[in-house]
Amino acid sequence: MLVEQRDSLRGEITVPGDKSISHRAILFASLAKGTTEIDGLLMSEDCISTIDCFRKMQVRIEILQNNKVKIHGNGLYSLMPPNNALNAGKSGTALRLLLGVLSGQPFSSVVTRDDSALRKPVGKVVSSLRQMGAIIDGRDSGNLCPLKVSSSKLNGITCNLSLLDTYIKSPLLIAGLHAEGETKVIETVKSRDHSELMLNHLGADIKIDGLEVTSKRIENLFAENIKIPGDISIASYFMTAALLVPNSDIVIKNVGINPTRTGIIDVYKSMGANIQLLNECTINNEKVADIRVTSSSLKATEIMGDIIPRLIDEIPIIAVAATMASGTTTFKNLNGFKIKESNKIKCLITELSKLGASIRETDDGLIIEGGKALKGTIVEGYNDSAITMSLCIAGLIAEEETMIRKSQVLDIAYPEFIPVLNKL
C-alpha cells in the first residue's frame, strides 16, 4: 500500500457501524420476542460469525441490502439446541457474549473459535460464570476453546471487577437475565456500557448506580428497532488526519459518542484540538453526533489512569498525533492491557521510528518526543488493522512516499478505508 503526503483534507464522510454495538444488536435481538430491524450493522467477518451462531439456534435472520438486518426472535427462552458447534470466529467479543447466553440455556452446546484464535484464553470469563453455577468444560480446565456448556441453574452473584477485567461485565449481566436473584457487577472505573443501554432498550431491567450495575431475571425481551451509530474507533483515524494535515476540515456523520468511548476526544481537546460535536441526539439509548475536526496545532499531554479504558483501542493513532505535538507526550498504566501484552506497542514503536519519530517504550507505557518531521519509507502493518491505519495517517503527513507492507487485513477489516480517505 502506497501513501503520499497530502496538503489538505476536506469533506463529509460516514464510517461503518460500531462493532461492539453491532455484536450486541444481533445477540439481543435474537433473544427478544418479535421482529427487530437493525440499520447500519457492521457487516464484518466477526459479526457474520455471530449471526451464524444464532441461526444454528433456529433464529431466523435476514441479511438485507445497505447494512440492514431483520431478526425474527422468539423470545428469551426460545433458543433451540444447535446441531453443530457454535463458531465465534476470530471474535473474542462474540465468544464472551455467547458464553453469557449459553450458560443459562436448558440445553448443552459447544462453542469454539477459528483455529487462529484457539490459543487465546477465556478462563476469567469462564470462572466468573462458574461462580453463578454455569457448567463449562474445555481444554486447560476451561481456559481454552472448544468449550462445552451444559444445562445448569444459575444464581446471581456480586462480582468486583478490576480495571483489566471489564470484559467480564457483559457476560455476567447477560447470564443474570436467566439467574435467580440479582447479579451485581461493581467496577473500579466506568467501562463500556453498550450492553446495559441496549438491554434496557429492549425491555430489560438493568440498574445502573454509579459503578454498580445490577441485572436480574426477566420474563422476556421485546423487539425494538435498532440503529447502529458509526464506530468512533474508526472515526478516530479520520479525526487525527484532519488535525494533522494542514488546511483540513472534515465532518464525520452519525458517530457514536457514548461517554465510555470518547476518551480520544477528551485527550485531543486537552492537546488543543479543534473538535466540535454537532447535531447531538440519543438513538436507542446511545448518544450520537456529527464530529467536525479542523487542522490544529497540538501540544503534548500525559495519558494515564481512569481514561485509559475509554481510549485503549485508539492508542496507536493517538501515538501518531503525539509525534506532531509540541513537547513530550507520556502514556502510562498500560500494563495488563492487551495492547501492551500482545507486543502491539513494540510493533508501533518500530514502525513509527522508521518514519523518524522519537518514541520509546517504558515499563508501563511509552514516551513520544513530538514535533519532529516524519519522512516516508517502507514500513510494516503486521496485518493489524489499528497499526496499518495509523501508519496510513502518518504517511499523509510524512515527506515523500510511505510504503506499507503486510496491510491486507484492511481488505477484511475496512476495505473502504483508502477509498474514503482518497475522497477527502
N, C-alpha and C positions, 0 to 999 in steps of 0.2 A: 504494500500500500504506500503510495507516494503522497505526501502532504507538502503544500507550498505555503510560504508566508503570505499573509493577507494584510491589506491596509484598511479594510473596513468590513463590517458585517451588519447588515440592516435587513429587517423584515419581520414577519409574523409567522410563527410556526406552532405546531402541536407536537406533543410527544406521546409515545404509547401508554396504554393504561398501566396503572400501578400494579406491580407483580404481587405484592403482599395482599392487596385488596382483591385482586383477581382470583387468587387461590381461595380466599375465604368466600367470595361470592359463589363460586362453583360448589364449594363444600356445604355452605349453609343453605343455599337454595335447594340443594339435593335433599336436605333434611327437612325442608319446610313443606307444608301442605299447600298444594296449588301450583300455579304456573308463574314462574319468575322470569321476566325478560331482563337480560343483562346487556347493557350498552357500553361499548368501549373496552371490552375484555381484552387483556393481553393474550394474543394467540401464540404464545411461546411453546417450545417443546415441554417445558415444565408444567404449564397449565393444561396442555393436552394430556399429559400423564394423569393429572388429577381428574379430568373428565373421563378418561378411560377407566379409572378405578371405580367411579360411581356408576358408570354404565355396566360394569361387571356385577354391581349390586342391584341391577334392574331399575336404575333411574333413567328415564328417557330424557336425553339431552340432544337438542337440535343445534348444530352449528350453522348460523346464517351468514349472510354477507355483511361486510363493513363492521367486523369485530363485534357482532351481536350473537348472543346465545339465548336459547329458550330452554328452561329446565322445568320439567314436569315432576314435581316432588309429591310423594305420597304421605309425607309426614315424618316426624322424628323417630317413630318406632316401626318404620315400614321398610327398612333396607332388607334385601334378601341375601342369603349366603352366596358368595361368589364361587363359581366352579373352578376358578384358577387363582393363582397367586395375584395379589394386587401389586402392581409395579409402580412405585412413586418416581421412577426415572432417576434423574440426577438431583432432584429437588429435595433438599433437607426440610424445607417448609412443608411440602406436601406430605412427606413421611411423618413428621411430628404431628401435624393436624389429623392425619388418618389414624394414628395411634390413639389420639384422644377420642375419636369417633368409635373405633372398633372395640375399645376397652369396655364400652357399655352395651354392646350388642348381644342378643341372645343366641348367637351362633359363633362358631370358630372360623378363623380366617388366617391366611398367611400374607404378610406384607413384605416386600423386598424392594430393591432399587437396582439401577443399572450396575453392571459389573465394575465400571469405573469408580463407583461410589461405595462399593460393598465394604471397604475398609474403614469408612468413616463411622465413628462411634455414635451411638444414640442412647448410651446407658443411663445418662442423667434423666432423660425423659421417661425411660422405661422404669427406673427405680422409683420415680415420683408417682407414676401411675400405679405401680405395685403397692404403694402405701395406701392407695384408695381401694385396694382389693383386686386390681387387674391381674389376670394370669397371662403373663407374656414370657415366652421361652425363645431362645435363639442361641446363635454362636457366641462364645465368650460370655456365657451366663446372661445372655440377652443384651449384650453391648453392641452386637453386630447383626445386620440382616443376613439371611431372611429371619423373620420373627413370626412365631405362631401366637396369635391372640385367641385365647379360649373364653368361652362364655363365663361370666362371673357376676357377682353382685357387688356394686361399688358403694362406698361410703365416703361422704365428704371429709376432707382434711383441711388443716391450716398449714400452709407452706410458706416459709420465709425464703425469698429469693435474693441471691447476691447480684451484684452488678453484672456478673458474667453469665448468669443463668436465666436471663429474662425470656429466652426462647421456650422455657418450660411453661410459661404462664398460659398460653392459649390451649395447649393440650389438656391442662388441668381444668380450665374453665369449660371446655367442651365436654370432657368426661363428667364434669359436675352437673351437666344437664340431665344425666341418667342416674346420678348418685343420690342415696338417701342422705338427708341433712344438707348442710351448707359446705361448699368448697371455697375456702378463702385463700387468696394469694396476697402476701404482703411484700412489696417491693422496696428495694433500697433507693431507687430512683425511678421516676416515671418512665416506663418503656412504651413501645408502640401499642396503641390501644385499638387497632382496627377490628379485632375480634369482638371486643366489648361493644363497640359502636354498631357493627353490623348485626350482631345477635339481637341487640335491643331494637334495631330497625325491623327485625323480623319477628318481634314479639317475645323475646326472652326477658328475663328479669335479672339482669346483671347490675349489681350495685357497685358504684364507684365512690369511695370515700377517701380522698387523698391518695395515699399509696396502697390502700387496701381495696382489693377487687373481690367481690363475692358472687359466686354462681350457685344456683340451686335447681333442683329437678323441676321440670315444667311439663305441661300436658302436650304442648306442640309448638312448633314454629310455623309461621304463616307467610305465604309468598307475598313479597312486595318487590316492585321493580327496582333495579339497582343500576346506577350509572357510575362507571369507574372513572375517577379523575386521572389526569396524566401523572406519570411517575416523577416525583421530584428528584429521585436519584438520576434519572435520565436527563431531566431538565438542567441539572447542575452542570453538565458539560457545556451546554449552550450558554448558561448564565456566566460561566467562567470565561468562555470565549468572548462574550460581549464585554466583560470587564477588562480583558487584557488586550484585545485587538483595538487599535486606535479608531476613532470616528465610528464607533459601533452603537447601534440602538436596536435591540431585539425585544419583541413581546412574545412570550410563551403562553399559549392559551390553556385555560382549564386545567391547572396543575393542582394536585392535592397539597394543601398547606397545613395538614394535621400538625399541631404543635409538637408532637413527639418525633416529627421528621424534619423540622425546619431549622435544625442546628446550623446548617450551612448558611442560611440567610442571616442568622444572628452573628455568626463569625465574620461573614463578609461585610456586614454593616459596621461591625467593630473595626474592620480594616479600612473603612472609608468608602465602601462600595455604594454606587448609585443604584439602588434597587427599590422599585415601587410595587406594591400589591394593588391590583385594580380589580373592580367588579367582584369583590369578595361575596361569597354566599355559602350556604350549607346544603349539601345534597346527600341524601341518605346518611345523615349524621356526620358526614365528613366535610371539613372546611375546604373550599376550592377558591382559587383566584387566578387571574391573569398576572404574570410576572413580567414587569418591564425592567430591563437592565441596560445601562449605558456605560460607555468606557469610563474607567475610574483610575485614579492614582491610589494604589493601595499601600498601606503601612503594615508593618509586621504586628503579630499578636501572639498570645500564648493560648494554646488549646489544650484543656485538661479537665478532669473532674466530671461532674454530672452531665456536661454537654456531650461527652464522647458517645454515649449510646444514641444520641439524636443525630449524629453525623458519621457514624462508623463506616457506612458504605461510601461516603463521599471523601474520605481522607486522601485517596490518590489524586483526585482533581483539585482538592484544596492545596495539596503539596505543589501542584503546578502553579497555582495562583501565588503561593508564597515565594516562588522563585523570582517573581516580578515585584514583590512588595519591598519597600524600603525598610531595612532593618533585619532583625533576626526573629524568625518565627519558630516557636517551640511546640512540639506535640508531646504530651505526657500521658501517663496512665493507660497505655495501650496493651500492657501485659495481660495475657489471658484471652484477649480478643482474637478472633480468627485471623484478622489481617496481620497480626504480629506473629502468631504461632505458625501460620502457613508459609512464612517467608515472603509474603507478598510485598512487605516493606523493603526487604533486601532487593527484590527484583526492581521495584520502583526506583530505589536509590541508584542502582547500577545503570539503569537506562537514562534517568534524568542527568546523571553525572556525565554520560556520554555526550549529552547536549550542551554541557558546560555549566550545569547548575552546581552550586556549592551546597551539598546536602550530605548528612551523615546520620547514622543510627546511634541511638543511646540505649541504655538498659531498658527503658520503658517507653521509647518513642523515637522521635527524630528531630533534628535541628536543621533549619534551612536559612542560609545567609542569602537574603534577597537582593535584587537589583542588578544582577549580572546578566548581560545579554546572552541569549541562547543561540547556538549555531547548529544548523541541521546536519544530520549524519545518519548512519544506519543504526537503528535501534530494534529491540525485540519486544513484542507484545505478550509473549508467553502463552498465547491463546487464552488470555484472561481479558474479559470484556472491559473491566474497570481500568486496567493498566493500558490496554490498547486505545481506548477512547481518550484517556488522559494524555497519552503521547500524541494523539491526533491534535488535541488542543494546544499542546506545547509546540507542535510543528507549525501551527498558524502564526506563532509569534517568533519562531526561530529564523535566523537569517538563512537564506538558501533553502535547499530541499531536505525534507526528512523522509527517509525510507523506513517503514515499519514492517518487520518480518514477523511471521507467526501471528497473524491478525485474522485468520479465517474464522475465529469464534464470532466475529461480528455478523457473519452470514447467517448464524443461528440466533444470536442474542438480540441483534438490532440491525437487520440488513439495510434499513432506510437511513442509518446514521450519516453516512457520507453524502448521499443524495440530498438530505435535508440541509446539511452543512454547506453544500455547494450552491444551494439556492439562495443563501443569505448574502 
